């Protein structure tokens, strides 16, 4: 499902990718923000804004897709909360501690 926030940015409700996931993906890949910007074809400030998001990334769909695709092509699968991973290989999932408190 796609939704508009302030009329300028589209939020990808089905992905719900967070800034923390993007930062963690870079750490797994051993790359910096500058390299992720290069791989995704976006500017460094755009990547920095996405990663600085508190919670779900609110970005233009095209930009978010570019980052997600670059991360996937580099070898990391981003998994939304509650989604299943269909890929093979090792993985890490951040637990929602608010449900366990």
C-alpha positions in Angstrom: 0.0 0.0 0.0 1.3 3.5 -0.8 0.3 6.5 1.2 1.1 10.2 1.1 2.4 12.0 4.2 2.6 15.8 3.6 1.8 15.5 -0.1 5.4 15.5 -1.2 6.7 12.2 0.1 5.3 8.8 -0.5 5.6 6.2 2.3 5.9 2.6 1.3 3.7 1.0 3.9 4.4 -2.5 2.8 8.2 -2.2 3.2 8.4 -0.1 6.4 12.2 0.2 6.1 13.9 2.1 8.9 17.0 4.2 9.0 18.5 1.7 11.4 18.0 -1.1 8.8 19.9 1.0 6.2 22.7 1.6 8.7 22.9 -2.0 9.7 22.9 -3.1 6.0 25.9 -0.8 5.4 27.7 -2.3 8.4 27.1 -5.9 7.1 28.4 -4.9 3.7 31.4 -3.0 5.2 30.6 0.2 3.2 30.2 3.8 4.0 27.4 6.2 3.2 29.4 7.6 0.3 29.6 4.2 -1.3 25.9 3.5 -0.7 25.1 6.8 -2.4 27.3 5.8 -5.3 25.8 2.3 -5.6 22.2 3.7 -5.5 22.8 6.7 -7.7 21.7 9.1 -5.0 23.4 12.1 -3.4 25.2 11.6 -0.1 22.9 14.0 1.7 19.9 11.9 0.6 21.4 8.8 2.0 22.3 10.6 5.2 18.7 11.9 5.6 17.3 8.4 5.1 19.7 6.9 7.7 18.9 9.7 10.2 15.2 8.9 10.1 13.8 8.0 13.5 11.8 4.9 12.6 10.4 4.4 9.2 12.1 6.2 6.3 9.9 8.8 4.7 11.3 9.4 1.3 10.3 9.7 -2.4 9.5 6.2 -3.6 12.1 6.3 -6.4 14.9 7.2 -3.9 13.9 4.5 -1.4 13.7 1.9 -4.1 17.2 2.8 -5.3 18.6 2.4 -1.9 16.8 -0.9 -1.2 17.8 -2.3 -4.6 21.5 -1.2 -4.2 21.6 -2.9 -0.8 19.9 -6.1 -2.2 22.3 -6.2 -5.2 25.2 -5.8 -2.8 24.1 -8.9 -0.9 21.8 -7.8 2.0 18.0 -8.5 2.1 15.9 -5.9 4.0 13.0 -7.5 5.8 10.0 -5.6 6.9 8.5 -6.2 10.4 6.3 -9.4 10.3 7.6 -10.3 6.8 9.2 -13.6 5.9 12.6 -13.9 4.3 12.5 -16.0 1.2 16.3 -15.8 0.6 18.9 -18.3 1.6 21.8 -17.6 3.9 22.3 -16.3 7.4 20.2 -13.5 8.7 19.6 -11.1 11.6 16.2 -9.8 12.7 15.7 -6.9 15.2 13.2 -8.0 17.8 10.4 -5.6 18.8 11.1 -5.3 22.5 8.0 -3.1 23.1 5.8 -6.3 22.7 8.0 -8.2 25.3 7.9 -5.5 28.0 
